[in-house]
Amino acid sequence: MLNTVLTGAPTQHPPLLIVHGLFGSARNWGAISKRMSESRQVITVDMRNHGHSPRADSQSYPDMAGDIAEVIESHGGKVDLVGHSMGGKTAMVLTLTRPELVHRLLVADIAPVTYSHTQRHLIKAMRSIDLSAIGTRSDADRALQAKVTDRGTRAFLLQSLDVKEKQWRLNLDVLDAEMDKITGWPEIEGQTDTPALFLSGAESDYVLPEHRDRIKGYFPNARFAKIPGASHWLHADKPREFAASLHAWFDVTG
């Protein structure tokens, strides 16, 4: 089963399960988990081939949704679900195929469509580092600068570097091989009346007006909201606003 981190104690609310995006981990969501644990228990996971979770040969959305279903079933059988980016697509597939496991859904800055971008350049950048020569995280940051100019992106990637063990806590080979599946969307049919909020960063172009009909086709009760000044990494750009949106969706309207 996936590696999980529990924050807070069970309450009258369903547990809140947070599913991270590509190259992420449960630790990326520590601040949000702490804020949300004021009202409910929060479960964060390391997805397959990420963090401390098992390695696998596939990174398909049906397989990832199956992993999340296993976690939910081991924690009582029903959750409020948050997924960001790759985790958002996983959360959508799970909700469409196993709606009985999801009380309410929040999809953070992703749509059920195939994207033309790729993240293979970041895999190439991570592979380019001679980890045997890295003694500190600062060393790794300097080594990444030539290929990853954005400081925030480097900081995010380096959260998955185990400096002491001199290895990435990512299965880069499989993530590279499965990139088309990650940026794609599986052939899936169905519809669910599960309440769903599609929360986007106002500065992001991942969820566009032309995506709304497709989203509504899967989730007829979908609502839409944006966080001003936030990019695709809306939970990192605007953590207070993001947590407030979660509270409003899960605690107030739930």
C-alpha positions as CSV (number, residue, x, y, z in Angstrom):
1,M,0.0,0.0,0.0
2,L,1.0,3.6,-0.5
3,N,3.0,5.4,2.2
4,T,0.6,7.6,4.2
5,V,0.9,10.4,6.7
6,L,-1.9,11.1,9.2
7,T,-2.4,14.6,10.7
8,G,-4.9,15.3,13.4
9,A,-7.5,13.1,14.9
10,P,-10.8,11.7,13.5
11,T,-13.8,14.0,13.8
12,Q,-17.4,14.0,12.7
13,H,-16.2,14.9,9.2
14,P,-14.9,12.3,6.8
15,P,-11.1,12.2,6.6
16,L,-9.6,14.5,4.1
17,L,-7.3,12.6,1.6
18,I,-4.8,14.7,-0.4
19,V,-3.2,13.4,-3.5
20,H,-0.1,15.2,-4.8
21,G,1.1,15.8,-8.3
22,L,4.0,14.7,-10.4
23,F,7.4,14.8,-8.6
24,G,5.6,15.6,-5.3
25,S,5.1,13.8,-2.0
26,A,3.1,13.9,1.1
27,R,5.6,16.2,2.7
28,N,4.8,19.0,0.2
29,W,1.4,19.2,1.8
30,G,2.5,19.6,5.4
31,A,1.3,23.2,5.9
32,I,-2.1,22.6,4.3
33,S,-2.5,19.3,6.2
34,K,-1.9,21.2,9.5
35,R,-4.4,23.9,8.7
36,M,-7.1,21.4,7.7
37,S,-6.5,19.1,10.7
38,E,-8.1,21.7,12.9
39,S,-11.5,20.3,11.7
40,R,-10.8,16.7,10.6
41,Q,-8.1,14.1,10.2
42,V,-6.0,14.6,7.1
43,I,-4.4,11.7,5.1
44,T,-1.6,12.5,2.7
45,V,0.1,9.9,0.5
46,D,3.2,9.4,-1.5
47,M,2.0,8.2,-4.9
48,R,3.5,5.1,-6.5
49,N,7.1,5.8,-7.7
50,H,7.3,8.8,-5.4
51,G,8.6,9.3,-1.9
52,H,8.5,6.3,0.3
53,S,5.8,4.4,-1.6
54,P,6.4,1.2,-3.6
55,R,8.0,1.3,-7.0
56,A,5.9,-0.1,-9.9
57,D,6.2,-0.4,-13.7
58,S,3.1,1.6,-14.5
59,Q,2.0,5.2,-13.8
60,S,-1.4,4.9,-15.4
61,Y,-4.4,6.6,-13.9
62,P,-6.5,3.5,-13.4
63,D,-3.6,2.0,-11.5
64,M,-3.0,5.1,-9.4
65,A,-6.8,5.3,-8.7
66,G,-6.6,1.7,-7.5
67,D,-3.8,2.7,-5.1
68,I,-6.0,5.5,-3.7
69,A,-9.0,3.2,-3.4
70,E,-6.9,0.8,-1.3
71,V,-5.9,3.7,1.1
72,I,-9.5,4.8,1.4
73,E,-10.8,1.3,2.2
74,S,-8.1,1.0,4.9
75,H,-9.3,4.2,6.6
76,G,-13.0,3.6,6.8
77,G,-14.3,3.5,3.3
78,K,-15.2,7.1,2.4
79,V,-13.3,10.4,2.3
80,D,-13.4,14.0,1.1
81,L,-10.8,14.0,-1.7
82,V,-8.3,16.6,-2.9
83,G,-6.1,16.0,-5.9
84,H,-3.6,18.4,-7.5
85,S,-2.4,18.1,-11.1
86,M,-1.5,14.4,-11.7
87,G,-3.2,13.7,-8.3
88,G,-6.3,15.6,-9.6
89,K,-6.6,13.4,-12.6
90,T,-6.2,10.4,-10.3
91,A,-8.9,11.7,-8.0
92,M,-11.3,12.2,-11.0
93,V,-10.7,8.7,-12.3
94,L,-11.3,7.3,-8.8
95,T,-14.5,9.3,-8.3
96,L,-15.9,8.3,-11.7
97,T,-15.1,4.6,-11.2
98,R,-15.6,4.2,-7.4
99,P,-18.0,7.1,-6.5
100,E,-19.1,5.3,-3.3
101,L,-15.6,6.1,-1.8
102,V,-15.8,9.9,-2.3
103,H,-18.1,12.2,-0.3
104,R,-16.9,15.4,-1.9
105,L,-14.2,16.2,-4.5
106,L,-11.9,19.1,-5.0
107,V,-9.7,19.1,-8.2
108,A,-6.8,21.5,-8.0
109,D,-5.8,23.1,-11.3
110,I,-6.2,20.3,-13.8
111,A,-8.9,19.1,-16.3
112,P,-9.8,15.7,-17.7
113,V,-8.0,16.3,-20.9
114,T,-4.7,15.4,-22.6
115,Y,-2.1,18.1,-22.4
116,S,0.6,18.8,-24.9
117,H,3.3,19.8,-22.4
118,T,5.8,17.3,-21.0
119,Q,8.0,17.3,-17.9
120,R,10.7,15.1,-19.4
121,H,13.1,18.1,-19.3
122,L,12.9,18.1,-15.5
123,I,13.7,14.4,-15.4
124,K,16.6,15.0,-17.7
125,A,17.8,17.8,-15.4
126,M,17.6,15.6,-12.3
127,R,19.4,12.8,-14.0
128,S,22.2,15.2,-15.1
129,I,23.3,15.7,-11.5
130,D,26.3,13.7,-10.3
131,L,24.9,12.7,-7.0
132,S,28.2,11.3,-5.8
133,A,29.5,14.8,-5.8
134,I,26.6,16.3,-3.8
135,G,27.2,16.9,-0.2
136,T,24.4,19.3,0.7
137,R,21.1,20.4,-0.8
138,S,22.8,23.7,-1.7
139,D,25.3,21.8,-3.8
140,A,22.4,20.1,-5.6
141,D,20.6,23.5,-6.1
142,R,23.7,24.9,-7.8
143,A,24.1,21.8,-10.0
144,L,20.5,22.2,-11.1
145,Q,20.7,25.9,-11.9
146,A,22.0,25.5,-15.5
147,K,19.0,23.4,-16.5
148,V,16.3,24.6,-14.2
149,T,16.4,28.4,-13.9
150,D,13.3,28.9,-11.7
151,R,14.3,28.8,-8.1
152,G,10.8,27.6,-6.9
153,T,10.9,24.7,-9.3
154,R,14.4,23.7,-8.1
155,A,13.3,23.9,-4.5
156,F,10.2,21.7,-5.3
157,L,12.3,19.0,-7.0
158,L,15.0,19.0,-4.3
159,Q,12.4,18.0,-1.7
160,S,12.6,14.6,-3.4
161,L,16.4,14.3,-3.1
162,D,17.8,12.2,-0.3
163,V,21.2,13.9,0.1
164,K,22.4,11.4,2.7
165,E,21.6,8.4,0.5
166,K,22.5,10.3,-2.7
167,Q,19.4,9.2,-4.5
168,W,16.2,10.7,-5.8
169,R,13.0,9.5,-4.0
170,L,11.5,9.2,-7.5
171,N,11.4,6.4,-10.0
172,L,12.7,8.5,-12.8
173,D,12.9,5.7,-15.3
174,V,9.2,4.8,-15.0
175,L,8.0,8.4,-14.8
176,D,10.0,9.1,-18.0
177,A,8.6,6.0,-19.8
178,E,5.0,6.7,-18.6
179,M,5.0,10.5,-19.3
180,D,2.5,10.3,-22.1
181,K,0.1,8.6,-19.8
182,I,0.7,11.2,-17.1
183,T,0.0,14.1,-19.4
184,G,-2.8,12.3,-21.1
185,W,-6.3,11.2,-20.0
186,P,-7.5,7.6,-20.1
187,E,-10.3,6.4,-22.2
188,I,-13.0,6.5,-19.6
189,E,-16.8,6.8,-19.7
190,G,-19.3,7.6,-17.0
191,Q,-20.7,10.3,-15.0
192,T,-21.1,11.0,-11.3
193,D,-23.3,13.4,-9.2
194,T,-20.5,13.6,-6.6
195,P,-20.2,17.3,-5.6
196,A,-17.0,18.5,-7.3
197,L,-15.2,21.8,-7.1
198,F,-12.6,22.6,-9.8
199,L,-10.3,25.2,-8.1
200,S,-7.7,26.8,-10.4
201,G,-4.9,29.4,-10.1
202,A,-6.0,32.6,-11.9
203,E,-2.5,32.8,-13.5
204,S,-2.6,29.2,-14.7
205,D,-3.7,28.0,-18.1
206,Y,-4.3,24.4,-17.1
207,V,-8.1,24.7,-16.8
208,L,-9.5,26.8,-19.7
209,P,-13.1,27.8,-20.5
210,E,-13.2,25.3,-23.3
211,H,-12.6,22.5,-20.8
212,R,-15.8,23.2,-18.9
213,D,-18.2,21.2,-21.1
214,R,-16.0,18.2,-20.8
215,I,-15.8,18.6,-17.0
216,K,-19.6,18.9,-16.8
217,G,-20.0,15.8,-18.9
218,Y,-18.2,13.8,-16.2
219,F,-19.3,15.9,-13.2
220,P,-22.7,17.6,-13.8
221,N,-22.7,19.2,-10.4
222,A,-19.2,20.7,-10.9
223,R,-18.5,24.2,-9.6
224,F,-15.6,26.4,-10.6
225,A,-13.5,28.9,-8.7
226,K,-10.1,30.6,-9.0
227,I,-7.5,31.9,-6.6
228,P,-6.3,35.3,-7.7
229,G,-2.6,35.6,-8.1
230,A,-1.9,31.9,-8.0
231,S,-0.2,29.8,-10.7
232,H,-0.6,26.0,-11.3
233,W,1.1,25.6,-7.9
234,L,-1.8,27.3,-6.2
235,H,-1.4,25.6,-2.8
236,A,2.2,26.8,-2.6
237,D,1.6,30.3,-4.0
238,K,-1.4,31.1,-1.8
239,P,-1.6,28.5,1.0
240,R,-3.9,30.5,3.2
241,E,-6.4,31.2,0.4
242,F,-6.1,27.5,-0.7
243,A,-6.8,26.2,2.8
244,A,-9.7,28.7,3.1
245,S,-11.2,27.3,-0.1
246,L,-10.9,23.8,1.2
247,H,-12.6,24.8,4.5
248,A,-15.4,26.5,2.6
249,W,-16.0,23.5,0.2
250,F,-15.6,20.6,2.7
251,D,-16.6,22.1,6.0
252,V,-19.1,24.8,5.3
253,T,-20.9,23.4,2.2
254,G,-20.3,19.8,3.2
